Amino acid sequence: MSTFLFDDFDPVSATAWKQKIQVDLKGADYNETLLCHTDEGITVKPFYTKEDKTNTQINLPKKGFNICQTIFIDDEKIANSIAVDALKRGANTIQFKADKPFDPKTLLKGFPGQTPLYFKLSFLDLEFQTKLADFCDADNTFIQTDIIGNLAETGNWFYNLKKDHEIFDKIVSVTNNNISVSGDLYQNAGANITQQLAYTLTHANEYLNHFGGKVANHITFNFAVGGNYFFEIAKLRAFRILWESLLSQYDINNIEAHIFTKPSLRNKTIFDYNTNMLRTTSECMSAVLGGSNTVCNVSYDSIYHKSNEFGERISRNQLLILQEESYLSEAQNFADGAYYIESLTHQLAEKALEIFKQIEKGGGFLKQLKEGIIQKKIAESSSKEEEKFNAQEIVLLGTNLQSNAADKMKHDLELYPFVKQRNIKTLITPIVRKRISENIEKNRLENE
């Protein structure tokens, strides 16, 4: 065909569509009837056209996404065996978690060269972290150290403010890829999407203020994605815009955000637990289409079972199916030009930037954290979300809707799935990760 079929039709403007809708509403108000306003202050319209396209250029990863598996280091040989097996079965990246120093040589024996590695350490040790960085490939190793995130989550520094900064300053000066920003904390604690973006950005800005812009390419960002599919895609894309905008204030260009993403635990449940697989599949798709560098799935039973081969295999295979059978191996740019996603991205970035500016004007993230302002805002958002959950405006199938009374879990809990009470003195009020279904689940367990 020498002519394009749609050339035979006259274009219709957004205004004309809106006028037609208004007629069909038969007197009902268009704005009140069809516009949806979210807790983030975002307006969702009933239709989108090319007039909503922002044409914003977003720097996204060029080589697709890495499939990661998380392994806790209790015994180096066992962790090594699990990791090597995971790499043979489709993972190409490993995140190790540790709460004490370990032997890197034993842990990484038999690893393919240049395997990307993430180390999430819940301790601060200059000698060990320097040794670890020297042993590993500098360009493909990310030591996820976040002294501010540790303060936010535990309420205390690792040692104290002065010693933490002294140790961390030395670590940053002698190693690469050693600063992490725990944006996942805010999502799992109940912050809404614009808060997550703003808090992650101002959190990172504390490190830029302290170390200078030279450390920008050594920072990794941890995000958690929830079940709001299109909003979560837009969230990750919006953060790249915000990060680039912030770096421009430091006269830094051409440094992309390195984003490590996991599905949220906030909407996961112990009852009707197989639905967790459906949730994580959707969330991993959001992570991929949003432009994550690395996606690390969580197993359907991770909140109440110890790590097991079956759960980890299923979670890894979910990503392999998305990558190979769903053809998402290099899907970072798939959302480009999507009117709805571009509109959401633009609105989320704008709203988050407003919050960021308010925090910086109020003295910065650390100051507002110490004053309890950040915690208060997150608690308000979390409470509002829980109210909607209780009213079934937010639905978790099998938990607050269509629950199975015959489903018993009391004797299947290998791990305590609820927030643990901590009776320790803290410098600040900690930001607590909490699943939205905990209260319902506690009541059901008590009545079994």
C-alpha positions as CSV (number, residue, x, y, z in Angstrom):
1,M,0.0,0.0,0.0
2,S,1.3,3.4,-1.0
3,T,-0.8,5.3,1.5
4,F,-1.3,4.8,5.2
5,L,-4.9,3.7,6.1
6,F,-5.3,6.2,8.9
7,D,-4.6,9.1,6.6
8,D,-8.2,8.6,5.3
9,F,-9.5,9.7,8.7
10,D,-9.5,13.3,10.0
11,P,-7.6,13.7,13.3
12,V,-9.7,14.3,16.4
13,S,-8.5,16.6,19.1
14,A,-8.6,15.9,22.8
15,T,-11.0,18.8,23.2
16,A,-13.4,17.2,20.7
17,W,-13.2,13.9,22.6
18,K,-13.9,15.6,25.8
19,Q,-17.0,17.4,24.3
20,K,-18.3,14.1,23.1
21,I,-17.9,12.5,26.5
22,Q,-19.6,15.5,28.2
23,V,-22.6,15.0,25.9
24,D,-22.7,11.3,26.8
25,L,-22.6,12.1,30.5
26,K,-26.0,13.7,30.1
27,G,-25.4,16.6,32.5
28,A,-23.0,14.9,34.9
29,D,-19.8,16.9,35.5
30,Y,-16.8,15.5,33.6
31,N,-14.3,16.5,36.2
32,E,-16.2,15.0,39.2
33,T,-17.3,11.9,37.3
34,L,-14.3,10.8,35.3
35,L,-11.2,12.3,36.8
36,C,-9.4,10.3,39.5
37,H,-7.2,12.0,42.1
38,T,-4.7,9.8,43.9
39,D,-3.1,10.2,47.3
40,E,0.1,11.4,45.5
41,G,-1.8,14.4,44.1
42,I,-1.8,12.8,40.6
43,T,-4.8,13.3,38.3
44,V,-5.7,10.3,36.2
45,K,-7.8,11.1,33.1
46,P,-10.2,8.7,31.3
47,F,-8.2,9.0,28.1
48,Y,-4.9,10.3,26.8
49,T,-3.8,11.6,23.4
50,K,-0.5,12.7,21.9
51,E,-1.1,16.1,23.6
52,D,-0.1,14.3,26.8
53,K,3.3,13.2,25.4
54,T,6.1,15.0,27.1
55,N,9.0,13.9,24.8
56,T,11.2,13.7,27.9
57,Q,14.5,11.9,27.1
58,I,15.3,9.4,29.9
59,N,18.7,7.8,30.1
60,L,17.9,4.1,30.6
61,P,20.2,1.0,30.8
62,K,21.5,-0.1,27.4
63,K,22.0,-3.8,28.0
64,G,18.7,-5.1,29.5
65,F,18.4,-6.1,33.1
66,N,20.2,-8.5,35.4
67,I,18.5,-11.4,37.1
68,C,19.6,-11.5,40.7
69,Q,19.1,-13.9,43.6
70,T,19.6,-12.9,47.2
71,I,21.6,-15.3,49.5
72,F,22.3,-14.8,53.2
73,I,25.8,-15.7,54.3
74,D,25.7,-17.9,57.4
75,D,28.3,-20.4,56.2
76,E,30.6,-19.3,53.2
77,K,30.7,-22.8,51.7
78,I,26.9,-23.3,51.8
79,A,26.3,-19.8,50.4
80,N,28.9,-20.5,47.7
81,S,27.1,-23.7,46.7
82,I,23.7,-22.0,46.5
83,A,25.1,-19.1,44.5
84,V,27.0,-21.2,42.0
85,D,23.9,-23.3,41.4
86,A,21.7,-20.2,41.0
87,L,24.2,-18.9,38.3
88,K,24.0,-22.2,36.5
89,R,20.2,-22.1,36.5
90,G,19.6,-18.6,35.0
91,A,20.6,-15.9,37.5
92,N,23.5,-13.8,36.3
93,T,23.8,-11.6,39.5
94,I,24.0,-12.4,43.2
95,Q,23.2,-10.2,46.2
96,F,24.8,-11.5,49.3
97,K,23.5,-10.4,52.7
98,A,25.7,-10.6,55.8
99,D,25.6,-9.4,59.4
100,K,29.3,-10.2,60.1
101,P,32.6,-10.4,58.2
102,F,33.2,-13.4,56.0
103,D,35.9,-15.0,53.8
104,P,35.5,-13.6,50.2
105,K,37.8,-16.3,48.7
106,T,35.7,-19.2,50.0
107,L,32.4,-17.4,49.2
108,L,33.3,-16.7,45.6
109,K,35.1,-19.9,44.7
110,G,34.2,-21.1,41.2
111,F,32.4,-17.9,40.2
112,P,32.4,-16.9,36.5
113,G,34.6,-13.9,35.9
114,Q,33.0,-10.4,36.0
115,T,29.8,-11.7,37.7
116,P,28.0,-8.6,39.0
117,L,27.8,-8.8,42.8
118,Y,25.9,-6.9,45.4
119,F,26.8,-7.1,49.1
120,K,24.2,-5.9,51.6
121,L,26.1,-5.5,54.9
122,S,24.3,-4.8,58.1
123,F,27.6,-3.7,59.8
124,L,30.3,-1.2,59.2
125,D,33.9,-2.4,59.1
126,L,36.7,-0.5,57.3
127,E,39.3,-3.3,57.2
128,F,36.8,-5.9,56.0
129,Q,35.1,-3.7,53.4
130,T,38.4,-2.6,52.0
131,K,39.6,-6.2,51.8
132,L,36.3,-7.2,50.1
133,A,36.5,-4.5,47.5
134,D,40.2,-5.4,46.7
135,F,39.3,-9.0,46.2
136,C,36.3,-8.4,43.9
137,D,36.1,-6.9,40.4
138,A,35.8,-3.1,41.1
139,D,33.5,-2.4,38.1
140,N,31.0,-5.2,38.8
141,T,30.9,-5.1,42.6
142,F,28.4,-3.0,44.6
143,I,28.8,-2.8,48.3
144,Q,25.5,-1.5,49.5
145,T,26.5,0.5,52.6
146,D,24.0,3.2,53.8
147,I,24.8,4.7,57.1
148,I,21.8,7.1,56.8
149,G,19.5,4.3,55.8
150,N,20.7,2.3,58.9
151,L,19.9,5.3,61.1
152,A,16.4,5.7,59.5
153,E,15.5,2.0,59.9
154,T,17.1,1.2,63.3
155,G,16.9,4.6,64.9
156,N,20.7,4.5,65.7
157,W,24.0,4.9,63.9
158,F,26.2,1.8,63.6
159,Y,28.5,3.3,66.3
160,N,27.8,7.0,66.6
161,L,27.5,10.0,64.2
162,K,31.2,10.8,64.3
163,K,32.7,7.3,64.1
164,D,30.2,6.2,61.4
165,H,31.3,9.2,59.2
166,E,35.0,8.7,59.9
167,I,34.8,5.0,58.9
168,F,32.5,5.6,55.9
169,D,34.7,8.5,54.6
170,K,37.7,6.1,54.5
171,I,35.7,3.4,52.8
172,V,34.5,5.8,50.2
173,S,38.0,7.1,49.6
174,V,39.6,3.7,48.9
175,T,36.7,1.7,47.2
176,N,34.2,2.0,44.3
177,N,30.5,1.6,44.2
178,N,30.2,1.7,47.9
179,I,27.3,4.0,48.7
180,S,23.7,2.8,48.7
181,V,20.4,4.6,49.2
182,S,17.6,2.5,50.7
183,G,14.6,3.9,48.9
184,D,12.9,0.5,49.4
185,L,12.6,1.3,53.1
186,Y,10.1,4.1,52.5
187,Q,7.9,2.0,50.2
188,N,7.8,-0.9,52.6
189,A,7.0,1.4,55.5
190,G,3.9,2.8,53.7
191,A,5.1,6.0,52.0
192,N,3.2,7.0,48.9
193,I,5.0,7.1,45.5
194,T,5.9,10.9,45.5
195,Q,7.2,10.6,49.1
196,Q,9.3,7.6,48.1
197,L,10.8,9.6,45.2
198,A,11.4,12.7,47.2
199,Y,12.9,10.9,50.3
200,T,15.2,8.8,48.1
201,L,16.4,11.9,46.3
202,T,17.0,14.0,49.4
203,H,18.6,11.0,51.1
204,A,21.1,10.7,48.3
205,N,21.6,14.5,48.4
206,E,22.9,14.1,51.9
207,Y,25.8,12.0,50.5
208,L,26.4,14.5,47.7
209,N,26.5,17.3,50.1
210,H,29.0,15.5,52.3
211,F,31.3,13.9,49.7
212,G,30.7,16.2,46.7
213,G,29.4,15.3,43.3
214,K,32.4,13.1,42.6
215,V,30.7,10.2,44.3
216,A,27.6,10.3,42.1
217,N,28.7,7.4,39.9
218,H,29.4,5.2,43.0
219,I,25.9,5.4,44.4
220,T,23.3,2.6,43.9
221,F,19.6,3.0,44.6
222,N,17.5,0.3,46.1
223,F,13.8,0.5,45.2
224,A,10.8,-1.6,46.1
225,V,7.9,-1.8,43.6
226,G,4.3,-2.4,44.6
227,G,1.2,-3.5,42.8
228,N,0.2,-0.2,41.2
229,Y,1.5,-1.4,37.8
230,F,1.7,1.7,35.6
231,F,2.5,4.1,38.5
232,E,5.5,1.9,39.5
233,I,6.8,1.9,35.9
234,A,6.5,5.7,36.0
235,K,8.1,5.9,39.5
236,L,11.4,4.4,38.4
237,R,11.4,6.5,35.2
238,A,10.6,9.7,37.2
239,F,13.5,9.0,39.5
240,R,16.0,9.0,36.7
241,I,14.7,12.4,35.6
242,L,15.0,13.7,39.2
243,W,18.5,12.3,39.7
244,E,19.7,13.8,36.4
245,S,18.2,17.1,37.4
246,L,19.8,17.0,40.9
247,L,23.2,16.2,39.4
248,S,23.0,19.1,37.0
249,Q,23.0,21.4,40.1
250,Y,26.5,19.9,40.9
251,D,27.5,20.5,37.2
252,I,27.6,16.7,36.6
253,N,26.3,15.2,33.4
254,N,26.0,11.8,31.8
255,I,25.8,9.8,35.0
256,E,22.8,7.4,35.0
257,A,21.2,6.2,38.2
258,H,22.0,2.6,39.0
259,I,18.7,1.0,40.2
260,F,18.4,-2.3,42.1
261,T,14.8,-3.3,42.4
262,K,12.8,-5.9,44.4
263,P,9.1,-6.4,44.7
264,S,7.6,-4.9,47.8
265,L,6.8,-7.0,50.9
266,R,4.1,-4.6,52.0
267,N,1.4,-6.3,50.0
268,K,2.5,-9.9,50.6
269,T,0.4,-12.2,52.6
270,I,0.7,-15.5,54.6
271,F,-2.8,-16.6,53.8
272,D,-3.6,-17.7,50.2
273,Y,0.2,-17.3,49.7
274,N,0.2,-18.4,46.1
275,T,-1.3,-15.1,45.1
276,N,2.1,-13.6,46.1
277,M,3.5,-15.1,42.9
278,L,0.9,-13.2,40.8
279,R,1.8,-10.0,42.7
280,T,5.6,-10.4,42.2
281,T,5.2,-11.2,38.5
282,S,3.4,-7.9,37.9
283,E,5.9,-6.0,40.1
284,C,8.9,-7.5,38.3
285,M,7.4,-6.4,35.0
286,S,7.0,-2.9,36.4
287,A,10.7,-3.0,37.5
288,V,11.8,-4.1,34.1
289,L,9.7,-1.7,32.1
290,G,10.7,1.1,34.5
291,G,14.3,0.6,33.6
292,S,15.9,-1.2,36.5
293,N,19.5,-2.3,36.1
294,T,19.0,-5.3,38.3
295,V,15.8,-7.0,39.3
296,C,15.8,-9.4,42.3
297,N,12.6,-11.2,42.9
298,V,11.3,-12.4,46.2
299,S,9.9,-15.9,46.7
300,Y,6.2,-16.3,47.4
301,D,6.8,-17.8,50.9
302,S,9.7,-15.6,52.0
303,I,7.8,-13.8,54.7
304,Y,7.0,-17.0,56.7
305,H,9.4,-19.7,55.4
306,K,13.2,-19.9,55.6
307,S,15.0,-19.7,52.3
308,N,14.4,-22.9,50.3
309,E,15.3,-24.3,46.9
310,F,11.7,-24.5,45.6
311,G,10.8,-21.0,46.5
312,E,14.0,-19.5,45.1
313,R,13.7,-21.6,41.9
314,I,10.2,-20.3,41.3
315,S,11.1,-16.7,41.9
316,R,14.1,-17.0,39.6
317,N,12.1,-18.7,36.9
318,Q,9.5,-15.9,37.0
319,L,12.3,-13.5,35.9
320,L,13.6,-15.9,33.3
321,I,10.1,-16.2,31.7
322,L,9.8,-12.5,31.6
323,Q,13.2,-12.1,30.0
324,E,13.2,-15.0,27.5
325,E,9.6,-16.1,26.8
326,S,7.9,-12.6,27.2
327,Y,10.8,-11.0,25.2
328,L,11.5,-8.4,27.9
329,S,15.3,-9.0,27.8
330,E,15.9,-5.4,26.6
331,A,12.5,-3.8,27.3
332,Q,13.7,-0.7,29.1
333,N,12.5,1.6,26.3
334,F,9.1,-0.1,25.8
335,A,7.3,2.6,27.7
336,D,8.8,5.5,25.6
337,G,6.0,7.4,23.9
338,A,3.2,5.8,26.0
339,Y,0.9,8.8,26.6
340,Y,-0.4,7.6,30.0
341,I,3.0,6.5,31.4
342,E,4.7,9.7,30.2
343,S,1.9,11.8,31.8
344,L,2.3,9.9,35.1
345,T,6.1,10.2,35.0
346,H,5.9,13.9,34.5
347,Q,3.4,14.4,37.3
348,L,5.2,12.2,39.8
349,A,8.5,14.0,39.1
350,E,6.9,17.4,39.6
351,K,5.1,16.4,42.8
352,A,8.3,14.7,44.2
353,L,10.4,17.7,43.4
354,E,8.0,19.9,45.4
355,I,8.5,17.7,48.4
356,F,12.2,17.6,47.9
357,K,12.5,21.4,47.8
358,Q,10.4,21.6,51.0
359,I,12.7,19.2,52.8
360,E,15.9,21.0,51.6
361,K,14.4,24.3,52.6
362,G,13.6,22.8,56.0
363,G,17.3,21.9,56.6
364,G,17.7,18.7,54.7
365,F,16.8,15.0,55.1
366,L,18.9,14.3,58.2
367,K,17.5,17.3,60.1
368,Q,13.9,16.4,59.3
369,L,14.6,12.8,60.1
370,K,16.0,13.7,63.5
371,E,13.0,16.0,64.2
372,G,10.6,13.1,63.3
373,I,9.0,15.0,60.4
374,I,9.8,12.3,57.8
375,Q,8.5,9.5,60.1
376,K,5.3,11.5,60.8
377,K,4.6,11.9,57.0
378,I,5.2,8.2,56.3
379,A,3.0,7.2,59.3
380,E,0.2,9.4,58.0
381,S,0.5,7.9,54.5
382,S,0.7,4.3,55.9
383,S,-2.4,4.9,58.1
384,K,-4.4,6.2,55.2
385,E,-3.4,3.1,53.1
386,E,-4.4,0.8,56.0
387,E,-7.8,2.5,56.3
388,K,-8.4,1.9,52.6
389,F,-7.3,-1.7,53.0
390,N,-9.8,-2.2,55.9
391,A,-12.5,-0.6,53.8
392,Q,-11.6,-2.9,50.9
393,E,-10.8,0.0,48.7
394,I,-7.4,-1.7,48.5
395,V,-7.9,-5.4,47.9
396,L,-5.5,-8.3,48.6
397,L,-7.3,-11.4,47.3
398,G,-7.6,-14.2,49.8
399,T,-6.9,-11.8,52.7
400,N,-9.4,-9.0,52.9
401,L,-11.6,-10.3,50.1
402,Q,-12.7,-13.9,49.3
403,S,-10.7,-15.3,52.1
404,N,-10.7,-19.1,52.6
405,A,-11.7,-19.9,56.2
406,A,-10.3,-23.4,55.9
407,D,-6.8,-22.0,55.2
408,K,-4.7,-22.6,58.3
409,M,-1.2,-21.3,58.8
410,K,-0.3,-21.3,62.5
411,H,1.8,-24.5,62.2
412,D,3.4,-23.6,58.9
413,L,5.3,-20.5,60.1
414,E,9.0,-21.0,60.2
415,L,9.7,-17.3,60.5
416,Y,7.8,-14.7,62.5
417,P,6.0,-12.7,59.8
418,F,5.0,-9.6,61.8
419,V,6.8,-6.5,63.0
420,K,8.9,-7.4,66.1
421,Q,8.8,-5.2,69.1
422,R,12.3,-3.7,69.9
423,N,12.9,-2.7,73.5
424,I,16.1,-0.7,72.9
425,K,16.9,3.0,73.3
426,T,17.1,4.9,69.9
427,L,18.3,8.3,69.0
428,I,15.3,8.8,66.6
429,T,12.0,7.2,65.9
430,P,12.8,4.4,63.4
431,I,11.0,4.0,60.2
432,V,9.4,0.5,60.4
433,R,8.7,-1.8,57.5
434,K,5.2,-3.3,57.9
435,R,3.0,-5.4,55.8
436,I,-0.5,-4.0,55.3
437,S,-2.3,-7.2,56.1
438,E,-0.6,-7.9,59.5
439,N,-3.5,-7.0,61.8
440,I,-6.0,-9.2,59.9
441,E,-3.5,-12.1,59.8
442,K,-2.9,-11.9,63.5
443,N,-6.6,-12.1,64.3
444,R,-7.0,-15.1,62.0
445,L,-4.0,-16.9,63.5
446,E,-5.4,-16.3,67.0
447,N,-8.8,-17.8,66.0
448,E,-7.4,-20.9,64.4
